[in-house]
Amino acid sequence: MNVEELLEEVCKEEDVELPDSVHREIVEKVSEDEELKDADEETVRKVLRALVRNYKCRQIERGDAVGVLAAQSMCEPATQMTMRTFHLAGVAEIDITTGMPALERVLSLPYHGPPTWVIELRLKEPYRSDREKAEGVARKIEETRFEELTEYIEVNPDECAIEIGLDEERIEEHGIDEDQLVAFVREHTGGACHLEGDVLKVTLADVESASELAEIANDLREAVVKGIEGVLHASVQYDEDEEEYYILVRGSPEGAPGRPPRWISQRARNSKVAKRAYLMLQLMQLDEVDATRVNTNDPKIVDVLLGVEAGRNAIIEQLEEVYESQGISVDPRHFMLISDMMSFWGELRSVRSVGGYSVMELKGSPLTKAAFEYVSRVLTETATSGDVEELRGVLENIIVGKPVPVGTGTVELTVDYSKFKEGEEEGES
């Protein structure tokens, strides 16, 4: 019994043309179904016919106002959302915001990133099956600043020196060798280091003023001794479904220091986005990390690194998570429509107006662009450049009081009233 041939016959009978992806999915799932493996051909045909009819009845008619339906279906239940911020279990440094703020974040793609930027790192073997090894990776990538390893850092202008009280417990906890730490200070400051017990004294002969000495001390406080700069926190979590350990990283909104590769900067179009993408790229390139399964709660970073299709899928997944976390069910096709609109130009664009990168600002209609923000600027630019309003969309037709091109508005009829008159005269006679 060939399921694919049966499906093609059923589609011809029902006069339905299935998309290739739907066709493949039906064939695959029906072929693998245990209850249908021993079923006769007629039973399989009935199942296929039910699936095809189910698909057929969910198709929209030409002219349906799908945009209005999507907006209504998403925004009406959103009025029931609450703002919730909760800490991830066992990790006080990572908190997750849900509800309306989360929905606004996904749709607006803010350039400053999510309030808490989280990167999910899935690991390769043997790290994903061994908690101790996974924690070793987390310690390796989490940034450790020099100030965290000290009890105090004091400036002594009289002796032109910096006195540092080392915290031996923290140094041991972070797995840093004391000699390596002294060498780091020597290289960073360029001074002579002398260690007595847990006090490190750095003498700087070339410093000319107390303010310069204080500046060197402040730079030393913020210097990263170990890890990847920009990884504020890394914690190991366990996925019960996949039965594996993974690492959740809280990334800095400022991203990674240094100059991102040119291809990142060109696609990001914003320095902050580029630096965050650069940080995530560094994490993806670690030998212990499975780069094919790295994820983040910032869809724009996914778009920059992996392309617009991956960014589109990230939008859909995160919209589903926002609504499911509130116990609200929405047809995923509405999410798909929104994500298609946001990714239409080959890169993710915000629904809101954010300085030239929103969906509305890229529409061809001057009236649509003017209806949201920058009214005088948009109308002035339109008038001086000689742009034409073609009245193809919904909003611009509402503004000028014309029927919108949805539903019955998509149909244009010309009535010949002379025929009506002839019919009336024939009827009277």
BAKE-712455 format. One line per field, with one value per residue (C-alpha): residue number from 1; x, y, z. Coordinates in pm, 1 decimal, padded with zeros to 6 digits. Example, Ala and Ser with C-alpha at 12.3 -4.5 7.8 and 13.67 -1.06 7.14 Angstrom:
# residues 2
lomi [1/2] $
xx [01230.0/01367.0] $
yy [-00450.0/-00106.0] $
zz [00780.0/00714.0] $
This chain:
# residues 429
lomi [1/2/3/4/5/6/7/8/9/10/11/12/13/14/15/16/17/18/19/20/21/22/23/24/25/26/27/28/29/30/31/32/33/34/35/36/37/38/39/40/41/42/43/44/45/46/47/48/49/50/51/52/53/54/55/56/57/58/59/60/61/62/63/64/65/66/67/68/69/70/71/72/73/74/75/76/77/78/79/80/81/82/83/84/85/86/87/88/89/90/91/92/93/94/95/96/97/98/99/100/101/102/103/104/105/106/107/108/109/110/111/112/113/114/115/116/117/118/119/120/121/122/123/124/125/126/127/128/129/130/131/132/133/134/135/136/137/138/139/140/141/142/143/144/145/146/147/148/149/150/151/152/153/154/155/156/157/158/159/160/161/162/163/164/165/166/167/168/169/170/171/172/173/174/175/176/177/178/179/180/181/182/183/184/185/186/187/188/189/190/191/192/193/194/195/196/197/198/199/200/201/202/203/204/205/206/207/208/209/210/211/212/213/214/215/216/217/218/219/220/221/222/223/224/225/226/227/228/229/230/231/232/233/234/235/236/237/238/239/240/241/242/243/244/245/246/247/248/249/250/251/252/253/254/255/256/257/258/259/260/261/262/263/264/265/266/267/268/269/270/271/272/273/274/275/276/277/278/279/280/281/282/283/284/285/286/287/288/289/290/291/292/293/294/295/296/297/298/299/300/301/302/303/304/305/306/307/308/309/310/311/312/313/314/315/316/317/318/319/320/321/322/323/324/325/326/327/328/329/330/331/332/333/334/335/336/337/338/339/340/341/342/343/344/345/346/347/348/349/350/351/352/353/354/355/356/357/358/359/360/361/362/363/364/365/366/367/368/369/370/371/372/373/374/375/376/377/378/379/380/381/382/383/384/385/386/387/388/389/390/391/392/393/394/395/396/397/398/399/400/401/402/403/404/405/406/407/408/409/410/411/412/413/414/415/416/417/418/419/420/421/422/423/424/425/426/427/428/429] $
xx [00000.0/00153.0/00033.5/00166.7/-00029.7/-00345.7/-00303.9/-00267.6/-00587.4/-00777.3/-00652.0/-00781.5/-01118.2/-01149.1/-01000.1/-00736.6/-00373.3/-00164.7/00157.5/00465.8/00539.8/00184.7/00190.7/00517.8/00399.1/00075.2/00255.6/00518.6/00281.0/00027.9/00305.4/00454.1/00124.5/00117.0/-00262.1/-00262.5/00023.9/-00205.6/-00512.8/-00667.1/-00653.4/-01006.9/-00940.7/-00624.1/-00814.5/-01080.3/-00811.2/-00642.4/-00975.8/-01051.1/-00710.7/-00748.7/-01098.9/-00973.3/-00706.1/-00960.0/-01207.4/-00930.0/-00832.9/-00930.6/-01139.7/-00990.9/-01042.0/-01058.2/-00920.0/-00647.9/-00457.0/-00758.9/-00829.4/-00471.2/-00472.2/-00804.9/-00707.5/-00379.3/-00478.7/-00813.9/-00671.3/-00367.8/-00596.0/-00612.8/-00236.0/-00058.3/00296.6/00496.9/00864.7/00999.5/01343.9/01459.6/01466.9/01785.5/01925.1/01862.7/02069.6/01834.1/01473.8/01210.9/00940.1/00611.2/00279.3/00241.5/00604.8/00725.8/00478.1/00587.2/00953.0/00905.9/00709.0/00921.6/01266.9/01427.0/01786.9/01879.7/01775.5/01550.5/01557.6/01742.3/01928.4/01953.0/02147.0/02080.6/02388.0/02334.1/02645.4/02819.0/02913.2/03046.2/02956.4/02578.9/02557.9/02794.9/02695.4/03046.8/03188.3/02901.7/02975.4/03338.8/03232.4/03012.4/03304.2/03524.9/03298.4/03160.6/03351.6/03546.8/03647.9/03948.4/03739.0/03546.8/03870.4/03966.3/03856.9/03976.1/04174.1/04333.7/04543.6/04855.8/04963.4/05257.7/05428.0/05278.5/05135.2/04812.9/04749.4/04520.2/04374.9/04324.0/04029.9/04191.7/03859.9/03715.8/04039.2/04030.2/03656.6/03713.9/04003.0/04262.3/04625.5/04768.4/05088.2/04879.4/04681.5/05000.3/05127.1/04793.3/04820.7/05180.1/05089.5/04775.4/04932.5/05294.4/05405.5/05626.6/05427.6/05517.8/05303.5/05310.9/05058.3/04725.1/04824.6/04951.1/05135.9/05177.9/05435.4/05408.7/05719.5/05604.2/05276.1/05284.8/04963.0/04719.3/04433.8/04627.8/04698.3/04328.2/04237.7/04474.0/04319.9/03966.8/04069.3/04216.3/03891.0/03695.1/03957.3/03839.1/04075.9/03900.1/03613.1/03448.7/03381.6/03008.4/02902.5/02763.1/02642.6/02640.7/02439.7/02389.7/02032.0/01885.1/01638.9/01421.5/01268.3/01604.2/01776.7/02077.5/02253.0/02275.8/02399.9/02195.8/02400.7/02298.2/02465.0/02559.0/02330.8/02652.2/02767.2/03131.6/03413.9/03617.3/03517.8/03261.1/03323.8/03211.5/02930.2/02776.9/02797.2/02644.2/02349.3/02293.2/02283.8/02332.3/02647.3/02475.7/02304.9/02635.3/02824.9/02561.1/02566.2/02945.9/02926.5/02682.5/02904.9/03200.7/02990.5/02874.4/03236.1/03336.0/03444.5/03214.4/02902.8/02666.0/02630.1/02330.4/02119.4/02214.8/01915.3/01840.7/01542.4/01651.2/01511.0/01711.8/02038.9/01912.7/01830.9/02177.5/02371.3/02155.2/01942.8/01590.4/01420.2/01574.1/01470.2/01116.1/01096.0/01229.0/00946.9/00684.1/00828.9/00855.9/00503.8/00372.8/00567.6/00429.5/00067.4/00110.9/00272.8/-00055.0/-00271.7/-00404.6/-00456.2/-00411.4/-00407.7/-00038.9/-00128.0/-00174.6/00178.6/00302.7/00133.8/00292.4/00635.2/00601.0/00527.4/00824.1/01061.9/00923.3/01217.6/01484.6/01560.4/01350.1/01176.8/00992.5/00613.8/00658.9/00827.4/01190.6/01382.5/01342.3/01338.9/00970.9/00727.9/00504.1/00788.0/00889.9/00545.8/00504.8/00197.1/00274.7/-00056.0/00015.5/00357.5/00214.5/-00063.7/00177.5/00452.1/00641.7/00331.6/00469.2/00806.5/00652.5/00404.0/00673.1/00909.3/00624.4/00530.6/00886.7/00978.0/00654.9/00549.0/00209.5/-00050.1/-00201.3/-00459.1/-00390.4/-00394.9/-00654.8/-00539.9/-00495.2/-00842.4/-00996.1/-00820.4/-00967.5/-01307.8/-01298.5/-01400.9/-01113.6/-00976.2/-01098.6/-01414.7/-01665.3/-01419.8/-01201.6/-01473.1/-01521.5/-01849.4/-01969.0/-02343.3/-02506.3/-02821.4/-02959.3/-03008.6/-03209.1/-03425.6/-03484.3/-03581.5/-03825.8/-03989.8/-04021.9/-04179.2/-04434.3/-04532.1] $
yy [00000.0/00329.5/00612.5/00882.8/00753.6/00721.3/01079.2/01206.9/01024.1/01170.8/01521.6/01484.0/01360.4/01652.4/01904.6/02016.4/02103.9/02049.9/02243.7/02022.7/02050.1/01945.4/01664.8/01526.4/01554.7/01364.4/01087.2/01057.6/01050.3/00815.4/00577.8/00570.9/00538.9/00203.5/00164.8/00219.2/-00015.0/-00320.1/-00132.8/-00203.7/00038.6/00168.8/00262.5/00449.9/00624.4/00740.4/00875.9/01061.6/01201.5/01329.4/01498.8/01658.2/01785.2/01915.8/02113.5/02230.2/02370.0/02572.3/02754.9/03119.8/03270.0/03528.7/03873.0/03756.7/04022.8/03799.3/04094.4/04211.2/03854.5/03808.0/04138.6/04060.0/03702.9/03813.3/04144.2/04051.2/03773.3/03993.9/04218.7/03931.7/03908.8/04005.9/04122.0/03853.2/03846.5/03530.8/03399.0/03084.4/02798.3/02819.0/03113.3/03455.0/03626.5/03523.0/03640.5/03589.8/03845.9/03723.8/03880.0/04214.2/04329.1/04005.1/04038.8/04397.3/04292.6/04021.8/04245.5/04558.2/04393.7/04665.9/04745.2/04751.1/04384.7/04204.9/04323.2/04001.0/03868.4/03489.4/03250.9/02877.0/02666.9/02300.6/02092.2/01810.8/01480.1/01411.8/01751.8/01724.8/01396.2/01489.6/01773.0/01822.0/01866.2/02098.5/02312.0/02321.8/02472.4/02725.1/02833.1/02856.9/03099.3/03314.0/03639.5/03695.3/04053.7/04133.2/04316.1/03994.2/03829.2/04103.1/04229.8/04583.6/04791.9/05105.5/05377.7/05504.1/05830.0/05887.6/05566.3/05577.2/05230.3/05029.1/04794.5/04497.6/04261.6/03925.2/03701.1/03357.5/03172.4/03342.2/03289.0/02916.9/02899.0/03039.4/02799.0/03072.9/03022.0/03296.7/03324.8/03367.2/03641.9/03829.7/03795.0/03929.4/04237.9/04297.3/04278.7/04492.4/04774.4/04757.3/04796.9/04599.7/04349.1/04232.7/03971.6/03944.2/03695.8/03793.1/04155.9/04244.7/04573.3/04723.1/05001.6/05230.5/05443.1/05621.4/05758.8/06138.1/06219.4/06074.2/06094.9/05884.0/05629.7/05616.0/05567.0/05268.2/05120.5/05160.2/04995.2/04707.0/04663.0/04611.4/04398.0/04046.9/03788.5/03478.5/03383.7/03558.7/03926.9/03987.6/03658.1/03799.6/03467.4/03104.2/02832.8/02463.6/02341.8/01995.5/01923.1/01631.3/01581.2/01557.2/01407.7/01632.2/01922.6/02259.8/02606.8/02923.2/03237.1/03588.1/03809.2/04173.2/04411.3/04574.9/04247.6/04158.3/04412.3/04443.7/04484.3/04234.9/04074.7/04287.6/04053.6/04084.7/04464.7/04489.7/04267.4/04406.6/04772.4/04875.5/04862.7/04726.3/04448.1/04368.1/04341.6/04112.2/03895.5/03886.6/03760.3/03485.3/03388.5/03345.2/03112.6/02912.8/02857.3/02686.8/02325.2/02205.9/02373.3/02222.4/02526.3/02373.4/02396.3/02734.4/02960.8/03302.9/03514.5/03793.4/03707.5/03985.6/03816.1/03489.0/03678.4/03837.7/03514.5/03246.4/03427.4/03557.4/03213.5/03125.6/03469.5/03411.8/03077.7/03244.5/03502.3/03226.6/03019.5/03314.5/03438.5/03089.7/03082.5/03421.6/03315.0/02961.0/03094.5/03280.9/02979.5/03142.4/02945.3/03125.8/02972.2/02955.9/03077.8/03426.2/03413.0/03292.6/03586.1/03838.9/03677.9/03669.6/04041.4/04114.7/03910.7/04013.7/04243.7/03977.5/04073.0/04108.8/04444.8/04583.0/04618.5/04946.1/05253.5/05256.1/05497.4/05362.9/04989.8/04925.1/04742.5/05046.9/05280.9/05046.0/05024.6/05207.1/05400.7/05754.6/05774.6/05449.4/05573.0/05907.4/05743.7/05609.6/05862.4/06155.0/06280.8/06619.5/06473.9/06190.7/06416.4/06675.8/06414.9/06266.4/06602.3/06707.0/06372.8/06340.9/06004.9/05870.9/05723.5/05426.9/05339.2/04965.8/04891.7/04894.4/05189.0/05443.7/05367.9/05416.4/05753.0/05883.9/05720.3/05463.8/05094.3/04885.4/04611.0/04318.7/04112.8/04267.1/04552.9/04325.0/04290.9/04556.6/04555.4/04775.5/04804.6/04886.7/05069.8/05068.7/04693.4/04747.4/05000.3/04762.9/04489.7/04720.1/04818.8/04455.3/04376.1/04654.1/04541.2] $
zz [00000.0/-00112.8/00115.2/-00113.8/-00414.7/-00205.1/-00082.6/-00438.1/-00539.8/-00242.7/-00326.3/-00684.2/-00557.2/-00311.7/-00557.9/-00307.4/-00375.4/-00062.8/00001.2/-00027.3/00346.1/00443.3/00186.1/00325.0/00685.4/00618.9/00431.6/00703.6/00999.2/00839.7/00733.1/01083.8/01272.1/01450.3/01428.9/01052.2/00964.3/00959.0/00833.6/00493.4/00205.4/00251.7/00617.2/00523.7/00245.2/00495.5/00726.8/00441.6/00321.2/00673.0/00691.6/00347.7/00427.2/00759.1/00573.9/00313.4/00566.1/00732.0/00415.4/00394.9/00120.4/-00110.6/00043.3/00404.7/00640.2/00781.6/00928.1/01126.8/01238.4/01354.8/01541.9/01709.4/01795.5/01955.7/02116.5/02272.9/02494.7/02561.6/02769.8/03020.3/03050.3/03367.5/03411.9/03582.6/03659.5/03816.5/03889.2/03720.1/03967.2/04168.8/03971.8/04125.2/03853.7/03572.2/03576.9/03309.1/03230.1/03086.7/02989.9/02812.7/02857.1/02699.4/02411.4/02349.0/02354.8/02090.4/01855.5/01896.4/01877.4/02094.7/02005.1/02372.6/02388.5/02637.1/03003.0/03080.4/02779.8/02809.4/02585.3/02603.8/02532.8/02454.5/02504.5/02323.0/02480.6/02741.3/02890.9/02847.7/03039.6/03324.2/03558.7/03691.9/03341.2/03246.8/03553.9/03447.3/03114.7/03296.5/03517.2/03210.7/03022.6/03308.5/03329.4/03652.0/03715.6/03931.7/04190.8/04266.9/04385.1/04630.4/04970.8/04902.4/04652.7/04797.8/04639.1/04821.0/04646.8/04884.2/04776.0/04425.5/04486.1/04483.8/04776.0/04710.4/04969.4/04797.2/04886.7/04888.4/04917.2/04608.1/04416.3/04494.3/04419.4/04069.9/04011.2/03959.5/04050.8/04273.8/04067.4/03751.2/03923.8/04017.7/03660.1/03533.0/03758.7/03651.4/03283.6/03322.6/03524.0/03412.3/03774.4/04011.3/04220.4/04568.0/04747.0/05125.6/05260.9/05110.4/05037.2/04690.8/04655.5/04308.2/04271.0/03968.0/03919.6/03602.7/03740.0/03771.6/03962.6/04215.7/03964.3/03714.4/03988.7/04078.3/03712.1/03687.3/04002.6/03862.1/03534.5/03733.5/03925.5/03602.6/03427.2/03332.3/03477.0/03348.8/03117.0/02823.2/02877.1/02848.4/03011.6/03334.8/03473.5/03364.1/03538.8/03468.4/03423.0/03361.7/03082.7/03194.8/02848.5/02670.2/02976.9/02944.8/03114.1/02947.4/03038.3/03068.9/03016.1/03117.0/02861.8/02895.9/02699.2/02577.6/02421.7/02369.8/02349.5/02035.0/01673.2/01540.6/01200.1/00908.8/00808.0/01155.7/01156.7/00808.9/00895.8/01245.8/01126.1/01490.3/01702.1/02014.7/01820.6/01648.8/01977.9/02130.8/01819.2/01841.3/02201.5/02106.9/01812.2/02050.3/02266.6/01963.4/01858.2/02186.0/02138.8/02418.1/02272.8/02016.2/01787.4/01606.1/01922.6/02066.1/02132.3/02280.5/02385.1/02147.5/01799.3/01634.5/01735.1/01583.2/01263.8/01246.4/01306.9/01146.0/00888.6/00850.9/00846.0/01183.3/01312.6/01187.4/01369.6/01685.7/01668.5/01635.5/01921.3/02157.2/02082.0/02157.0/02485.6/02591.7/02543.3/02677.6/02995.7/03060.0/02976.3/02656.7/02335.8/02002.0/01654.0/01553.1/01203.3/01348.2/01487.8/01150.5/00975.4/01212.8/01177.7/00796.8/00796.9/01026.2/00807.5/00466.1/00382.0/00432.8/00792.3/01105.4/01136.9/01436.8/01436.2/01622.7/01478.1/01587.6/01370.9/01020.0/01089.0/01154.3/00929.5/00886.5/00792.3/00511.6/00356.1/00026.3/00140.3/00264.1/00454.0/00638.8/00743.2/00851.2/01054.9/01316.2/01390.3/01234.9/01051.6/00938.9/00839.0/00633.6/00454.6/00382.8/00237.9/00034.6/-00112.1/-00195.7/-00354.3/-00550.5/-00403.4/-00509.2/-00275.2/-00459.1/-00189.6/-00199.9/00172.4/00447.4/00658.0/00381.0/00242.7/00586.4/00615.7/00288.4/00345.2/00066.6/00089.6/00217.0/-00014.2/00198.8/00185.5/-00054.8/-00106.0/-00315.7/-00581.8/-00848.1/-01040.4/-01324.5/-01357.1/-01692.8/-01584.1/-01942.0/-01910.9/-01593.5/-01775.1/-02063.5/-01819.2/-01641.0/-01970.1/-02076.4/-01743.2/-01774.6/-02123.1] $
